[in-house]
Amino acid sequence: MTPLPAPLGGSELVAWRLDQSKYATTWDSGEGAFLVGGRWNSRGVRAVYCSIDPATAILEVAVHKGFRALDMVPHVMTAATIDPVGVFVVEPGTVPNLNWLRPGIPSAGQQAFGDELLAKHRFVVIPSVVSTASWNLIFIASSAAGSYKLRSQEPFALDTRIRRDAETHSRR
């Protein structure tokens, strides 16, 4: 369950991540980002990509794999509590190139910007490109050790109406 925001009685900062079940135990390894790079890291950097809410975590995976994969391949939703000390928030207006906040293939400059942020800060909160009103949280496990803790891992079940709706629209 998503924790309530502080004004409503919540007190935790939680990062959410959706992985294939077979990778659940290595959720914070950054292996995928290490092998191929990501939007905010170059290849060779073990960035762990999470979201500040579970819905954005789902969309972040769906944009790359599609809802069919979320329906057909077992996934696990991971929640981790984050120590808010050491969290750096990147406001949209401070990103050197606003095109980096739009869908597309990341540039080497964008990845270098992210690498620099990750080298300076334990956690980086940055706008989501998939859900522009949402935030992602990125970190390198070895740099953030002791500042985050696994809260839960639960099997993920896609609401199959999403897939049915997508198939219906694709036939029109």
C-alpha positions as CSV (number, residue, x, y, z in Angstrom):
1,M,0.0,0.0,0.0
2,T,1.3,3.5,-0.8
3,P,2.1,5.3,2.4
4,L,0.0,8.4,3.1
5,P,1.8,11.8,2.5
6,A,3.0,13.5,5.6
7,P,0.1,16.0,5.8
8,L,-2.3,13.0,6.0
9,G,-0.3,11.1,8.7
10,G,2.4,9.4,6.7
11,S,6.1,9.7,7.6
12,E,8.1,7.4,5.2
13,L,9.8,8.1,1.9
14,V,9.2,5.0,-0.1
15,A,10.8,4.0,-3.4
16,W,8.9,1.6,-5.7
17,R,10.3,-0.7,-8.3
18,L,8.7,-3.4,-10.5
19,D,10.9,-6.3,-11.7
20,Q,10.4,-9.7,-13.2
21,S,10.0,-12.2,-10.4
22,K,13.3,-13.9,-11.3
23,Y,15.2,-10.7,-10.5
24,A,13.4,-9.8,-7.3
25,T,16.2,-10.7,-5.0
26,T,18.6,-8.5,-7.0
27,W,16.3,-5.5,-7.3
28,D,19.0,-3.1,-6.1
29,S,21.9,-4.5,-8.1
30,G,21.6,-1.9,-11.0
31,E,22.6,-4.7,-13.3
32,G,20.4,-3.7,-16.2
33,A,21.6,-0.1,-16.1
34,F,25.2,-1.3,-15.7
35,L,25.0,-3.4,-18.8
36,V,23.2,-1.0,-21.2
37,G,23.0,2.4,-19.5
38,G,19.8,4.3,-18.8
39,R,18.1,7.6,-19.2
40,W,20.3,9.1,-16.4
41,N,23.4,6.9,-16.4
42,S,25.9,5.6,-18.8
43,R,26.8,2.0,-19.3
44,G,29.0,0.8,-16.5
45,V,27.2,2.7,-13.7
46,R,25.0,0.6,-11.5
47,A,22.0,2.9,-11.2
48,V,18.9,1.6,-9.5
49,Y,15.8,3.2,-11.0
50,C,12.7,3.5,-8.8
51,S,9.6,5.7,-8.6
52,I,8.1,7.6,-5.7
53,D,4.7,5.9,-6.3
54,P,3.8,2.4,-7.5
55,A,1.7,3.6,-10.4
56,T,4.7,5.3,-12.0
57,A,6.8,2.3,-11.4
58,I,4.3,0.2,-13.4
59,L,4.2,2.8,-16.2
60,E,8.0,2.9,-16.4
61,V,8.1,-0.8,-17.0
62,A,5.1,-0.8,-19.3
63,V,6.6,1.8,-21.6
64,H,9.6,-0.5,-22.3
65,K,8.0,-3.9,-22.2
66,G,4.3,-3.3,-22.9
67,F,1.3,-4.3,-20.8
68,R,1.3,-7.8,-22.4
69,A,4.6,-8.6,-20.7
70,L,3.3,-7.4,-17.4
71,D,0.3,-9.7,-17.9
72,M,2.2,-12.8,-19.1
73,V,5.5,-12.7,-17.1
74,P,5.4,-12.8,-13.3
75,H,6.6,-9.6,-11.7
76,V,7.2,-8.4,-8.2
77,M,6.6,-4.9,-6.8
78,T,9.3,-3.9,-4.4
79,A,9.0,-1.1,-1.8
80,A,12.1,0.3,0.0
81,T,12.2,3.0,2.7
82,I,14.6,5.8,1.9
83,D,16.4,8.0,4.4
84,P,15.4,11.5,3.2
85,V,18.8,12.9,4.3
86,G,20.9,12.9,1.2
87,V,18.0,13.1,-1.3
88,F,18.7,15.6,-4.0
89,V,15.6,16.8,-6.0
90,V,16.2,17.9,-9.6
91,E,13.5,20.4,-10.4
92,P,12.5,20.4,-14.1
93,G,13.8,24.0,-14.7
94,T,17.3,23.0,-13.5
95,V,17.9,20.3,-16.2
96,P,20.4,21.7,-18.7
97,N,18.3,20.5,-21.7
98,L,14.5,20.3,-21.3
99,N,14.4,17.9,-24.2
100,W,15.9,15.3,-21.7
101,L,12.5,15.3,-20.0
102,R,10.7,14.2,-23.1
103,P,10.5,10.6,-24.5
104,G,13.3,9.6,-26.7
105,I,16.7,7.9,-26.7
106,P,19.0,9.4,-24.0
107,S,22.0,11.4,-25.2
108,A,25.5,11.0,-23.9
109,G,25.2,14.5,-22.3
110,Q,22.1,13.4,-20.5
111,Q,23.7,10.3,-19.2
112,A,26.8,12.2,-18.1
113,F,24.6,14.7,-16.3
114,G,22.9,11.8,-14.4
115,D,26.3,10.1,-13.7
116,E,27.5,13.4,-12.1
117,L,24.4,13.7,-10.0
118,L,24.7,10.1,-8.8
119,A,28.4,10.6,-7.9
120,K,27.5,13.6,-5.8
121,H,24.3,12.5,-4.1
122,R,23.1,9.3,-2.4
123,F,19.6,9.6,-3.9
124,V,18.4,11.6,-6.9
125,V,14.8,12.4,-7.4
126,I,14.1,13.5,-10.9
127,P,10.9,14.0,-13.0
128,S,9.5,11.0,-14.7
129,V,9.5,11.2,-18.5
130,V,6.7,8.6,-18.8
131,S,4.4,10.4,-16.2
132,T,5.4,14.0,-16.2
133,A,3.6,14.8,-13.0
134,S,5.5,12.1,-11.2
135,W,9.0,11.5,-9.9
136,N,11.6,8.8,-10.2
137,L,14.2,8.1,-7.5
138,I,17.6,6.8,-8.7
139,F,20.6,5.6,-6.6
140,I,23.7,3.5,-6.6
141,A,23.3,0.8,-3.9
142,S,27.0,0.9,-2.9
143,S,26.9,4.7,-2.4
144,A,23.6,4.6,-0.6
145,A,24.3,1.5,1.6
146,G,22.7,1.9,5.0
147,S,20.4,4.7,3.8
148,Y,17.6,2.5,2.4
149,K,15.9,-0.7,3.6
150,L,13.7,-3.3,1.9
151,R,10.2,-2.7,3.1
152,S,8.3,-5.3,1.1
153,Q,8.1,-7.4,-2.0
154,E,4.8,-8.6,-3.3
155,P,3.7,-10.4,-6.4
156,F,2.3,-8.0,-9.0
157,A,-1.0,-8.6,-10.8
158,L,-1.9,-6.5,-13.8
159,D,-5.6,-5.5,-14.0
160,T,-6.4,-7.4,-17.1
161,R,-8.9,-4.8,-18.2
162,I,-5.8,-2.7,-19.3
163,R,-4.7,-5.3,-21.7
164,R,-8.2,-5.9,-23.0
165,D,-8.6,-2.2,-23.6
166,A,-5.3,-1.9,-25.4
167,E,-6.2,-4.9,-27.7
168,T,-9.6,-3.4,-28.4
169,H,-8.1,0.0,-29.4
170,S,-5.4,-1.6,-31.6
171,R,-8.1,-3.2,-33.7
172,R,-9.9,0.0,-34.4
